[in-house]
Amino acid sequence: RFATNNSMATRRAYIDRLAGIGIRAAVDEIVTSTSATIEHLRRHAPEVRTVLAVGADGMEAELREAGLEVTMAAAAVAREAGGPLERAYDALIVGLDPAVDYARLATAMAAVAGGARMVATNADARYPTPAGFLPGAGAIVAALATATGFTPEVIGKPSPAMFRAI
């Protein structure tokens, strides 16, 4: 198995990345923090169907492929134009969103206020890049936990949920 806390890329993208360095892998051998989040929800919250997601395209693709009804925070911001959310969500799923801004955080906060359970794909405060460390999903999760007053369920490493998925 291959495991990563990266929520921005799909498992299929990792097949290509691994192939590029000569390693053959199948989708079911790869566990991302998004795929572990999906598995956790299926086991512990099968009633979750509608989610508001703060994250990147890969996270959105994985959530949709799992059959969840996904609204990305970016789309909700554009639709809601700063007003109250037009609907309630079963869950808020938070991963790394490189374009996160105040409006997306406010929309996510409104989802939690509306009853959505907050689930973090991972709580990594930072992640390494060739240019040095950048803020990770945990920085976004910390902002939302502070703003909402709720402690999210964290799925990625080193959470036991990630290791169960592996």
C-alpha positions, -999 to 999 in steps of 0.1 A, spaced: 0 0 0 10 36 -6 -4 63 18 -3 100 16 -19 129 35 -22 148 3 -59 155 -4 -53 175 -36 -45 146 -60 -67 116 -69 -55 80 -64 -54 77 -102 -29 106 -103 -7 87 -79 -7 57 -102 9 79 -129 33 95 -104 45 61 -92 47 47 -128 70 77 -135 95 63 -111 91 27 -122 66 15 -95 34 -3 -107 4 2 -85 -34 -3 -86 -59 22 -74 -69 0 -44 -33 0 -33 -32 38 -28 -47 55 2 -50 93 2 -64 113 31 -95 119 9 -100 82 2 -95 75 39 -121 102 47 -146 86 24 -140 52 39 -144 67 74 -177 83 65 -190 51 50 -182 32 82 -192 57 108 -216 81 91 -233 64 62 -261 90 64 -237 116 50 -247 123 14 -243 161 9 -210 177 16 -195 212 14 -158 208 5 -129 231 10 -102 216 -11 -87 211 -45 -99 194 -77 -85 160 -68 -105 159 -36 -137 169 -54 -132 142 -80 -127 115 -53 -157 126 -33 -179 127 -64 -166 93 -76 -176 79 -41 -212 90 -48 -214 120 -26 -232 151 -36 -205 177 -35 -205 215 -35 -171 231 -35 -168 261 -12 -156 281 -41 -189 274 -60 -210 281 -29 -193 315 -24 -201 324 -60 -237 313 -57 -244 326 -23 -227 360 -28 -220 364 9 -255 356 21 -267 327 41 -263 292 27 -293 282 6 -291 246 20 -278 225 48 -250 200 44 -245 167 61 -207 173 64 -180 199 58 -149 182 45 -117 203 47 -85 195 29 -58 217 14 -73 244 -8 -44 265 -23 -70 292 -32 -87 294 2 -98 329 12 -120 346 37 -152 340 17 -146 302 15 -138 301 53 -170 321 60 -191 297 38 -175 267 56 -182 282 90 -219 287 79 -222 251 70 -210 240 105 -234 265 121 -261 249 100 -254 214 114 -227 200 92 -202 177 109 -166 190 103 -142 164 89 -106 172 81 -87 151 56 -56 158 76 -42 183 100 -7 188 86 2 224 95 26 226 65 39 205 37 72 204 19 77 217 -17 109 223 -37 106 260 -28 103 252 10 74 246 33 40 260 26 8 261 48 -9 227 48 -45 216 53 -41 219 91 -37 256 88 -71 258 72 -86 233 97 -72 253 126 -88 285 113 -122 268 110 -119 251 144 -111 284 160 -139 302 142 -166 276 148 -156 264 182 -158 228 170 -131 202 170 -131 184 136 -127 147 131 -92 143 116 -87 113 93 -52 115 79 -19 103 94 -13 99 123 -50 94 130 -61 57 135 -87 62 108 -60 65 82 -43 33 93 -76 15 93 -80 26 57 -45 14 48 
